[in-house]
Amino acid sequence: MTQAALDINQQARVDGLPSALAVLALIALIGLFVARRVPDHPQLAAADAAPSATGPPTGPDEAAAGA
């Protein structure tokens, strides 16, 4: 009886394999479609685009300290 159950289980796994692979292929295609929306070049972060809280350097001492 145990061997019969193992054989049925093995056959069920083999029968389900094409369905599982089809689902994985569909997920991969959806992933490719979504990945097309990823930008080609990096975007500036909000902190990089915003001016500094203290403002730009006003004198030679502040310019050297900021560099």
N, CA, C and O atoms as a Maestro MAE file, in Angstrom:
{
 s_m_m2io_version
 :::
 2.0.0
}

f_m_ct {
 s_m_title
 :::
 protein
 m_atom[268] {
  # First column is atom index #
  i_m_mmod_type
  r_m_x_coord
  r_m_y_coord
  r_m_z_coord
  i_m_residue_number
  s_m_chain_name
  s_m_pdb_residue_name
  s_m_pdb_atom_name
  i_m_atomic_number
  :::
  1 25 0.818 -1.197 0.000 1 A "MET " " N  " 7
  2 3 0.000 0.000 0.000 1 A "MET " " CA " 6
  3 2 0.861 1.259 0.000 1 A "MET " " C  " 6
  4 15 0.535 2.236 -0.674 1 A "MET " " O  " 8
  5 25 1.960 1.238 0.754 2 A "THR " " N  " 7
  6 3 2.831 2.405 0.830 2 A "THR " " CA " 6
  7 2 3.485 2.687 -0.524 2 A "THR " " C  " 6
  8 15 3.573 3.843 -0.938 2 A "THR " " O  " 8
  9 25 3.933 1.666 -1.198 3 A "GLN " " N  " 7
  10 3 4.568 1.857 -2.509 3 A "GLN " " CA " 6
  11 2 3.574 2.415 -3.516 3 A "GLN " " C  " 6
  12 15 3.942 3.232 -4.360 3 A "GLN " " O  " 8
  13 25 2.332 1.990 -3.438 4 A "ALA " " N  " 7
  14 3 1.306 2.512 -4.349 4 A "ALA " " CA " 6
  15 2 1.078 4.006 -4.113 4 A "ALA " " C  " 6
  16 15 0.922 4.776 -5.061 4 A "ALA " " O  " 8
  17 25 1.060 4.406 -2.844 5 A "ALA " " N  " 7
  18 3 0.888 5.826 -2.525 5 A "ALA " " CA " 6
  19 2 2.079 6.636 -3.025 5 A "ALA " " C  " 6
  20 15 1.905 7.739 -3.543 5 A "ALA " " O  " 8
  21 25 3.280 6.101 -2.874 6 A "LEU " " N  " 7
  22 3 4.472 6.796 -3.359 6 A "LEU " " CA " 6
  23 2 4.456 6.933 -4.884 6 A "LEU " " C  " 6
  24 15 4.841 7.970 -5.425 6 A "LEU " " O  " 8
  25 25 4.016 5.900 -5.557 7 A "ASP " " N  " 7
  26 3 3.944 5.945 -7.025 7 A "ASP " " CA " 6
  27 2 2.920 6.973 -7.495 7 A "ASP " " C  " 6
  28 15 3.166 7.705 -8.452 7 A "ASP " " O  " 8
  29 25 1.774 7.027 -6.824 8 A "ILE " " N  " 7
  30 3 0.744 8.006 -7.179 8 A "ILE " " CA " 6
  31 2 1.255 9.432 -6.921 8 A "ILE " " C  " 6
  32 15 1.026 10.338 -7.722 8 A "ILE " " O  " 8
  33 25 1.940 9.611 -5.808 9 A "ASN " " N  " 7
  34 3 2.497 10.927 -5.480 9 A "ASN " " CA " 6
  35 2 3.528 11.344 -6.520 9 A "ASN " " C  " 6
  36 15 3.527 12.491 -6.967 9 A "ASN " " O  " 8
  37 25 4.394 10.438 -6.904 10 A "GLN " " N  " 7
  38 3 5.417 10.741 -7.903 10 A "GLN " " CA " 6
  39 2 4.774 11.106 -9.240 10 A "GLN " " C  " 6
  40 15 5.206 12.055 -9.893 10 A "GLN " " O  " 8
  41 25 3.766 10.375 -9.645 11 A "GLN " " N  " 7
  42 3 3.094 10.656 -10.907 11 A "GLN " " CA " 6
  43 2 2.373 12.009 -10.854 11 A "GLN " " C  " 6
  44 15 2.349 12.738 -11.847 11 A "GLN " " O  " 8
  45 25 1.795 12.341 -9.713 12 A "ALA " " N  " 7
  46 3 1.114 13.631 -9.567 12 A "ALA " " CA " 6
  47 2 2.112 14.780 -9.675 12 A "ALA " " C  " 6
  48 15 1.808 15.809 -10.279 12 A "ALA " " O  " 8
  49 25 3.283 14.618 -9.104 13 A "ARG " " N  " 7
  50 3 4.320 15.662 -9.201 13 A "ARG " " CA " 6
  51 2 4.784 15.841 -10.649 13 A "ARG " " C  " 6
  52 15 4.969 16.966 -11.111 13 A "ARG " " O  " 8
  53 25 4.967 14.741 -11.349 14 A "VAL " " N  " 7
  54 3 5.388 14.800 -12.751 14 A "VAL " " CA " 6
  55 2 4.294 15.442 -13.600 14 A "VAL " " C  " 6
  56 15 4.587 16.233 -14.496 14 A "VAL " " O  " 8
  57 25 3.042 15.106 -13.323 15 A "ASP " " N  " 7
  58 3 1.928 15.681 -14.069 15 A "ASP " " CA " 6
  59 2 1.784 17.178 -13.808 15 A "ASP " " C  " 6
  60 15 1.376 17.919 -14.703 15 A "ASP " " O  " 8
  61 25 2.111 17.638 -12.600 16 A "GLY " " N  " 7
  62 3 1.971 19.049 -12.243 16 A "GLY " " CA " 6
  63 2 3.136 19.908 -12.685 16 A "GLY " " C  " 6
  64 15 3.040 21.135 -12.651 16 A "GLY " " O  " 8
  65 25 4.223 19.302 -13.095 17 A "LEU " " N  " 7
  66 3 5.419 20.060 -13.466 17 A "LEU " " CA " 6
  67 2 5.185 21.041 -14.613 17 A "LEU " " C  " 6
  68 15 5.618 22.187 -14.490 17 A "LEU " " O  " 8
  69 25 4.536 20.678 -15.711 18 A "PRO " " N  " 7
  70 3 4.320 21.654 -16.784 18 A "PRO " " CA " 6
  71 2 3.487 22.860 -16.337 18 A "PRO " " C  " 6
  72 15 3.739 23.985 -16.769 18 A "PRO " " O  " 8
  73 25 2.510 22.628 -15.486 19 A "SER " " N  " 7
  74 3 1.696 23.738 -14.980 19 A "SER " " CA " 6
  75 2 2.547 24.676 -14.125 19 A "SER " " C  " 6
  76 15 2.439 25.897 -14.239 19 A "SER " " O  " 8
  77 25 3.382 24.108 -13.280 20 A "ALA " " N  " 7
  78 3 4.230 24.925 -12.422 20 A "ALA " " CA " 6
  79 2 5.218 25.743 -13.253 20 A "ALA " " C  " 6
  80 15 5.455 26.917 -12.966 20 A "ALA " " O  " 8
  81 25 5.784 25.127 -14.269 21 A "LEU " " N  " 7
  82 3 6.720 25.854 -15.131 21 A "LEU " " CA " 6
  83 2 6.018 26.956 -15.921 21 A "LEU " " C  " 6
  84 15 6.601 28.011 -16.166 21 A "LEU " " O  " 8
  85 25 4.780 26.718 -16.317 22 A "ALA " " N  " 7
  86 3 4.014 27.744 -17.028 22 A "ALA " " CA " 6
  87 2 3.747 28.939 -16.124 22 A "ALA " " C  " 6
  88 15 3.831 30.084 -16.568 22 A "ALA " " O  " 8
  89 25 3.427 28.685 -14.868 23 A "VAL " " N  " 7
  90 3 3.205 29.773 -13.916 23 A "VAL " " CA " 6
  91 2 4.495 30.559 -13.703 23 A "VAL " " C  " 6
  92 15 4.463 31.789 -13.657 23 A "VAL " " O  " 8
  93 25 5.615 29.878 -13.572 24 A "LEU " " N  " 7
  94 3 6.896 30.566 -13.407 24 A "LEU " " CA " 6
  95 2 7.247 31.401 -14.636 24 A "LEU " " C  " 6
  96 15 7.772 32.506 -14.497 24 A "LEU " " O  " 8
  97 25 6.967 30.897 -15.823 25 A "ALA " " N  " 7
  98 3 7.223 31.655 -17.049 25 A "ALA " " CA " 6
  99 2 6.349 32.907 -17.096 25 A "ALA " " C  " 6
  100 15 6.810 33.968 -17.515 25 A "ALA " " O  " 8
  101 25 5.111 32.791 -16.676 26 A "LEU " " N  " 7
  102 3 4.213 33.947 -16.646 26 A "LEU " " CA " 6
  103 2 4.706 35.000 -15.662 26 A "LEU " " C  " 6
  104 15 4.670 36.194 -15.958 26 A "LEU " " O  " 8
  105 25 5.163 34.564 -14.505 27 A "ILE " " N  " 7
  106 3 5.713 35.503 -13.527 27 A "ILE " " CA " 6
  107 2 6.949 36.192 -14.090 27 A "ILE " " C  " 6
  108 15 7.133 37.390 -13.877 27 A "ILE " " O  " 8
  109 25 7.795 35.462 -14.802 28 A "ALA " " N  " 7
  110 3 8.992 36.060 -15.404 28 A "ALA " " CA " 6
  111 2 8.616 37.091 -16.465 28 A "ALA " " C  " 6
  112 15 9.242 38.147 -16.548 28 A "ALA " " O  " 8
  113 25 7.611 36.800 -17.268 29 A "LEU " " N  " 7
  114 3 7.172 37.764 -18.287 29 A "LEU " " CA " 6
  115 2 6.598 39.022 -17.657 29 A "LEU " " C  " 6
  116 15 6.844 40.129 -18.136 29 A "LEU " " O  " 8
  117 25 5.841 38.856 -16.595 30 A "ILE " " N  " 7
  118 3 5.316 40.029 -15.886 30 A "ILE " " CA " 6
  119 2 6.469 40.847 -15.304 30 A "ILE " " C  " 6
  120 15 6.439 42.077 -15.339 30 A "ILE " " O  " 8
  121 25 7.479 40.166 -14.772 31 A "GLY " " N  " 7
  122 3 8.649 40.860 -14.238 31 A "GLY " " CA " 6
  123 2 9.388 41.640 -15.310 31 A "GLY " " C  " 6
  124 15 9.846 42.754 -15.056 31 A "GLY " " O  " 8
  125 25 9.511 41.082 -16.494 32 A "LEU " " N  " 7
  126 3 10.163 41.797 -17.589 32 A "LEU " " CA " 6
  127 2 9.360 43.029 -17.995 32 A "LEU " " C  " 6
  128 15 9.935 44.078 -18.284 32 A "LEU " " O  " 8
  129 25 8.053 42.906 -18.017 33 A "PHE " " N  " 7
  130 3 7.202 44.035 -18.369 33 A "PHE " " CA " 6
  131 2 7.344 45.165 -17.343 33 A "PHE " " C  " 6
  132 15 7.432 46.338 -17.707 33 A "PHE " " O  " 8
  133 25 7.366 44.802 -16.072 34 A "VAL " " N  " 7
  134 3 7.497 45.808 -15.012 34 A "VAL " " CA " 6
  135 2 8.893 46.428 -15.036 34 A "VAL " " C  " 6
  136 15 9.040 47.621 -14.774 34 A "VAL " " O  " 8
  137 25 9.912 45.637 -15.344 35 A "ALA " " N  " 7
  138 3 11.292 46.129 -15.328 35 A "ALA " " CA " 6
  139 2 11.548 47.148 -16.437 35 A "ALA " " C  " 6
  140 15 12.505 47.917 -16.351 35 A "ALA " " O  " 8
  141 25 10.723 47.167 -17.464 36 A "ARG " " N  " 7
  142 3 10.900 48.166 -18.522 36 A "ARG " " CA " 6
  143 2 10.670 49.562 -18.000 36 A "ARG " " C  " 6
  144 15 11.138 50.528 -18.603 36 A "ARG " " O  " 8
  145 25 9.954 49.698 -16.884 37 A "ARG " " N  " 7
  146 3 9.665 51.008 -16.325 37 A "ARG " " CA " 6
  147 2 10.808 51.530 -15.464 37 A "ARG " " C  " 6
  148 15 10.753 52.677 -15.019 37 A "ARG " " O  " 8
  149 25 11.836 50.735 -15.215 38 A "VAL " " N  " 7
  150 3 12.980 51.168 -14.421 38 A "VAL " " CA " 6
  151 2 13.781 52.159 -15.259 38 A "VAL " " C  " 6
  152 15 14.074 51.883 -16.422 38 A "VAL " " O  " 8
  153 25 14.140 53.311 -14.685 39 A "PRO " " N  " 7
  154 3 14.876 54.315 -15.459 39 A "PRO " " CA " 6
  155 2 16.261 53.821 -15.875 39 A "PRO " " C  " 6
  156 15 16.888 53.019 -15.183 39 A "PRO " " O  " 8
  157 25 16.722 54.324 -17.027 40 A "ASP " " N  " 7
  158 3 18.039 53.949 -17.533 40 A "ASP " " CA " 6
  159 2 19.170 54.646 -16.790 40 A "ASP " " C  " 6
  160 15 20.276 54.112 -16.710 40 A "ASP " " O  " 8
  161 25 18.913 55.819 -16.250 41 A "HIS " " N  " 7
  162 3 19.945 56.569 -15.550 41 A "HIS " " CA " 6
  163 2 19.435 56.913 -14.154 41 A "HIS " " C  " 6
  164 15 18.225 57.015 -13.953 41 A "HIS " " O  " 8
  165 25 20.334 57.093 -13.184 42 A "PRO " " N  " 7
  166 3 19.905 57.356 -11.813 42 A "PRO " " CA " 6
  167 2 19.217 58.716 -11.695 42 A "PRO " " C  " 6
  168 15 19.591 59.679 -12.365 42 A "PRO " " O  " 8
  169 25 18.230 58.772 -10.852 43 A "GLN " " N  " 7
  170 3 17.525 60.015 -10.596 43 A "GLN " " CA " 6
  171 2 18.175 60.698 -9.393 43 A "GLN " " C  " 6
  172 15 18.745 60.037 -8.524 43 A "GLN " " O  " 8
  173 25 18.084 62.019 -9.355 44 A "LEU " " N  " 7
  174 3 18.605 62.742 -8.202 44 A "LEU " " CA " 6
  175 2 17.703 62.516 -7.008 44 A "LEU " " C  " 6
  176 15 16.478 62.530 -7.131 44 A "LEU " " O  " 8
  177 25 18.304 62.309 -5.872 45 A "ALA " " N  " 7
  178 3 17.519 62.171 -4.651 45 A "ALA " " CA " 6
  179 2 17.002 63.548 -4.257 45 A "ALA " " C  " 6
  180 15 17.560 64.560 -4.681 45 A "ALA " " O  " 8
  181 25 15.966 63.601 -3.468 46 A "ALA " " N  " 7
  182 3 15.380 64.878 -3.056 46 A "ALA " " CA " 6
  183 2 16.396 65.713 -2.279 46 A "ALA " " C  " 6
  184 15 16.428 66.934 -2.428 46 A "ALA " " O  " 8
  185 25 17.220 65.079 -1.459 47 A "ALA " " N  " 7
  186 3 18.216 65.818 -0.683 47 A "ALA " " CA " 6
  187 2 19.300 66.387 -1.594 47 A "ALA " " C  " 6
  188 15 19.817 67.471 -1.324 47 A "ALA " " O  " 8
  189 25 19.653 65.682 -2.667 48 A "ASP " " N  " 7
  190 3 20.678 66.180 -3.574 48 A "ASP " " CA " 6
  191 2 20.165 67.349 -4.413 48 A "ASP " " C  " 6
  192 15 20.927 68.254 -4.754 48 A "ASP " " O  " 8
  193 25 18.887 67.329 -4.740 49 A "ALA " " N  " 7
  194 3 18.334 68.372 -5.586 49 A "ALA " " CA " 6
  195 2 18.019 69.637 -4.805 49 A "ALA " " C  " 6
  196 15 18.027 70.728 -5.376 49 A "ALA " " O  " 8
  197 25 17.740 69.516 -3.513 50 A "ALA " " N  " 7
  198 3 17.389 70.675 -2.698 50 A "ALA " " CA " 6
  199 2 18.652 71.427 -2.302 50 A "ALA " " C  " 6
  200 15 19.697 70.813 -2.088 50 A "ALA " " O  " 8
  201 25 18.566 72.756 -2.201 51 A "PRO " " N  " 7
  202 3 19.736 73.522 -1.757 51 A "PRO " " CA " 6
  203 2 20.052 73.217 -0.298 51 A "PRO " " C  " 6
  204 15 19.198 72.753 0.458 51 A "PRO " " O  " 8
  205 25 21.273 73.482 0.072 52 A "SER " " N  " 7
  206 3 21.722 73.224 1.432 52 A "SER " " CA " 6
  207 2 20.938 74.089 2.415 52 A "SER " " C  " 6
  208 15 20.486 75.178 2.061 52 A "SER " " O  " 8
  209 25 20.777 73.608 3.647 53 A "ALA " " N  " 7
  210 3 20.035 74.361 4.661 53 A "ALA " " CA " 6
  211 2 20.787 75.627 5.055 53 A "ALA " " C  " 6
  212 15 20.160 76.613 5.441 53 A "ALA " " O  " 8
  213 25 22.102 75.622 4.968 54 A "THR " " N  " 7
  214 3 22.889 76.806 5.350 54 A "THR " " CA " 6
  215 2 23.122 77.721 4.157 54 A "THR " " C  " 6
  216 15 23.615 78.835 4.330 54 A "THR " " O  " 8
  217 25 22.786 77.289 2.979 55 A "GLY " " N  " 7
  218 3 22.984 78.119 1.794 55 A "GLY " " CA " 6
  219 2 24.344 77.882 1.183 55 A "GLY " " C  " 6
  220 15 25.146 77.120 1.724 55 A "GLY " " O  " 8
  221 25 24.614 78.521 0.067 56 A "PRO " " N  " 7
  222 3 25.909 78.331 -0.595 56 A "PRO " " CA " 6
  223 2 27.006 79.027 0.194 56 A "PRO " " C  " 6
  224 15 26.716 79.940 0.966 56 A "PRO " " O  " 8
  225 25 28.256 78.620 0.021 57 A "PRO " " N  " 7
  226 3 29.363 79.291 0.712 57 A "PRO " " CA " 6
  227 2 29.462 80.741 0.254 57 A "PRO " " C  " 6
  228 15 29.288 81.061 -0.921 57 A "PRO " " O  " 8
  229 25 29.746 81.598 1.215 58 A "THR " " N  " 7
  230 3 29.793 83.027 0.880 58 A "THR " " CA " 6
  231 2 31.209 83.572 0.829 58 A "THR " " C  " 6
  232 15 31.429 84.615 0.214 58 A "THR " " O  " 8
  233 25 32.156 82.924 1.434 59 A "GLY " " N  " 7
  234 3 33.523 83.440 1.428 59 A "GLY " " CA " 6
  235 2 34.514 82.337 1.162 59 A "GLY " " C  " 6
  236 15 34.144 81.168 1.060 59 A "GLY " " O  " 8
  237 25 35.792 82.710 1.046 60 A "PRO " " N  " 7
  238 3 36.816 81.699 0.747 60 A "PRO " " CA " 6
  239 2 36.974 80.680 1.868 60 A "PRO " " C  " 6
  240 15 37.276 79.519 1.594 60 A "PRO " " O  " 8
  241 25 36.776 81.087 3.141 61 A "ASP " " N  " 7
  242 3 36.912 80.128 4.239 61 A "ASP " " CA " 6
  243 2 35.814 79.072 4.195 61 A "ASP " " C  " 6
  244 15 36.072 77.889 4.415 61 A "ASP " " O  " 8
  245 25 34.593 79.504 3.912 62 A "GLU " " N  " 7
  246 3 33.481 78.557 3.851 62 A "GLU " " CA " 6
  247 2 33.583 77.662 2.621 62 A "GLU " " C  " 6
  248 15 33.214 76.489 2.685 62 A "GLU " " O  " 8
  249 25 34.075 78.188 1.511 63 A "ALA " " N  " 7
  250 3 34.215 77.384 0.300 63 A "ALA " " CA " 6
  251 2 35.245 76.286 0.515 63 A "ALA " " C  " 6
  252 15 35.042 75.161 0.059 63 A "ALA " " O  " 8
  253 25 36.352 76.585 1.203 64 A "ALA " " N  " 7
  254 3 37.389 75.590 1.452 64 A "ALA " " CA " 6
  255 2 36.889 74.547 2.444 64 A "ALA " " C  " 6
  256 15 37.240 73.373 2.325 64 A "ALA " " O  " 8
  257 25 36.083 74.946 3.411 65 A "ALA " " N  " 7
  258 3 35.569 74.008 4.404 65 A "ALA " " CA " 6
  259 2 34.556 73.057 3.778 65 A "ALA " " C  " 6
  260 15 34.448 71.905 4.199 65 A "ALA " " O  " 8
  261 25 33.819 73.520 2.786 66 A "GLY " " N  " 7
  262 3 32.818 72.685 2.152 66 A "GLY " " CA " 6
  263 2 33.403 71.698 1.157 66 A "GLY " " C  " 6
  264 15 32.744 70.714 0.820 66 A "GLY " " O  " 8
  265 25 34.589 71.923 0.686 67 A "ALA " " N  " 7
  266 3 35.190 71.060 -0.333 67 A "ALA " " CA " 6
  267 2 35.833 69.850 0.209 67 A "ALA " " C  " 6
  268 15 36.374 69.045 -0.549 67 A "ALA " " O  " 8
  :::
 }
 m_bond[267] {
  # First column is bond index #
  i_m_from
  i_m_to
  i_m_order
  :::
  1 1 2 1
  2 2 3 1
  3 3 4 2
  4 3 5 1
  5 5 6 1
  6 6 7 1
  7 7 8 2
  8 7 9 1
  9 9 10 1
  10 10 11 1
  11 11 12 2
  12 11 13 1
  13 13 14 1
  14 14 15 1
  15 15 16 2
  16 15 17 1
  17 17 18 1
  18 18 19 1
  19 19 20 2
  20 19 21 1
  21 21 22 1
  22 22 23 1
  23 23 24 2
  24 23 25 1
  25 25 26 1
  26 26 27 1
  27 27 28 2
  28 27 29 1
  29 29 30 1
  30 30 31 1
  31 31 32 2
  32 31 33 1
  33 33 34 1
  34 34 35 1
  35 35 36 2
  36 35 37 1
  37 37 38 1
  38 38 39 1
  39 39 40 2
  40 39 41 1
  41 41 42 1
  42 42 43 1
  43 43 44 2
  44 43 45 1
  45 45 46 1
  46 46 47 1
  47 47 48 2
  48 47 49 1
  49 49 50 1
  50 50 51 1
  51 51 52 2
  52 51 53 1
  53 53 54 1
  54 54 55 1
  55 55 56 2
  56 55 57 1
  57 57 58 1
  58 58 59 1
  59 59 60 2
  60 59 61 1
  61 61 62 1
  62 62 63 1
  63 63 64 2
  64 63 65 1
  65 65 66 1
  66 66 67 1
  67 67 68 2
  68 67 69 1
  69 69 70 1
  70 70 71 1
  71 71 72 2
  72 71 73 1
  73 73 74 1
  74 74 75 1
  75 75 76 2
  76 75 77 1
  77 77 78 1
  78 78 79 1
  79 79 80 2
  80 79 81 1
  81 81 82 1
  82 82 83 1
  83 83 84 2
  84 83 85 1
  85 85 86 1
  86 86 87 1
  87 87 88 2
  88 87 89 1
  89 89 90 1
  90 90 91 1
  91 91 92 2
  92 91 93 1
  93 93 94 1
  94 94 95 1
  95 95 96 2
  96 95 97 1
  97 97 98 1
  98 98 99 1
  99 99 100 2
  100 99 101 1
  101 101 102 1
  102 102 103 1
  103 103 104 2
  104 103 105 1
  105 105 106 1
  106 106 107 1
  107 107 108 2
  108 107 109 1
  109 109 110 1
  110 110 111 1
  111 111 112 2
  112 111 113 1
  113 113 114 1
  114 114 115 1
  115 115 116 2
  116 115 117 1
  117 117 118 1
  118 118 119 1
  119 119 120 2
  120 119 121 1
  121 121 122 1
  122 122 123 1
  123 123 124 2
  124 123 125 1
  125 125 126 1
  126 126 127 1
  127 127 128 2
  128 127 129 1
  129 129 130 1
  130 130 131 1
  131 131 132 2
  132 131 133 1
  133 133 134 1
  134 134 135 1
  135 135 136 2
  136 135 137 1
  137 137 138 1
  138 138 139 1
  139 139 140 2
  140 139 141 1
  141 141 142 1
  142 142 143 1
  143 143 144 2
  144 143 145 1
  145 145 146 1
  146 146 147 1
  147 147 148 2
  148 147 149 1
  149 149 150 1
  150 150 151 1
  151 151 152 2
  152 151 153 1
  153 153 154 1
  154 154 155 1
  155 155 156 2
  156 155 157 1
  157 157 158 1
  158 158 159 1
  159 159 160 2
  160 159 161 1
  161 161 162 1
  162 162 163 1
  163 163 164 2
  164 163 165 1
  165 165 166 1
  166 166 167 1
  167 167 168 2
  168 167 169 1
  169 169 170 1
  170 170 171 1
  171 171 172 2
  172 171 173 1
  173 173 174 1
  174 174 175 1
  175 175 176 2
  176 175 177 1
  177 177 178 1
  178 178 179 1
  179 179 180 2
  180 179 181 1
  181 181 182 1
  182 182 183 1
  183 183 184 2
  184 183 185 1
  185 185 186 1
  186 186 187 1
  187 187 188 2
  188 187 189 1
  189 189 190 1
  190 190 191 1
  191 191 192 2
  192 191 193 1
  193 193 194 1
  194 194 195 1
  195 195 196 2
  196 195 197 1
  197 197 198 1
  198 198 199 1
  199 199 200 2
  200 199 201 1
  201 201 202 1
  202 202 203 1
  203 203 204 2
  204 203 205 1
  205 205 206 1
  206 206 207 1
  207 207 208 2
  208 207 209 1
  209 209 210 1
  210 210 211 1
  211 211 212 2
  212 211 213 1
  213 213 214 1
  214 214 215 1
  215 215 216 2
  216 215 217 1
  217 217 218 1
  218 218 219 1
  219 219 220 2
  220 219 221 1
  221 221 222 1
  222 222 223 1
  223 223 224 2
  224 223 225 1
  225 225 226 1
  226 226 227 1
  227 227 228 2
  228 227 229 1
  229 229 230 1
  230 230 231 1
  231 231 232 2
  232 231 233 1
  233 233 234 1
  234 234 235 1
  235 235 236 2
  236 235 237 1
  237 237 238 1
  238 238 239 1
  239 239 240 2
  240 239 241 1
  241 241 242 1
  242 242 243 1
  243 243 244 2
  244 243 245 1
  245 245 246 1
  246 246 247 1
  247 247 248 2
  248 247 249 1
  249 249 250 1
  250 250 251 1
  251 251 252 2
  252 251 253 1
  253 253 254 1
  254 254 255 1
  255 255 256 2
  256 255 257 1
  257 257 258 1
  258 258 259 1
  259 259 260 2
  260 259 261 1
  261 261 262 1
  262 262 263 1
  263 263 264 2
  264 263 265 1
  265 265 266 1
  266 266 267 1
  267 267 268 2
  :::
 }
}
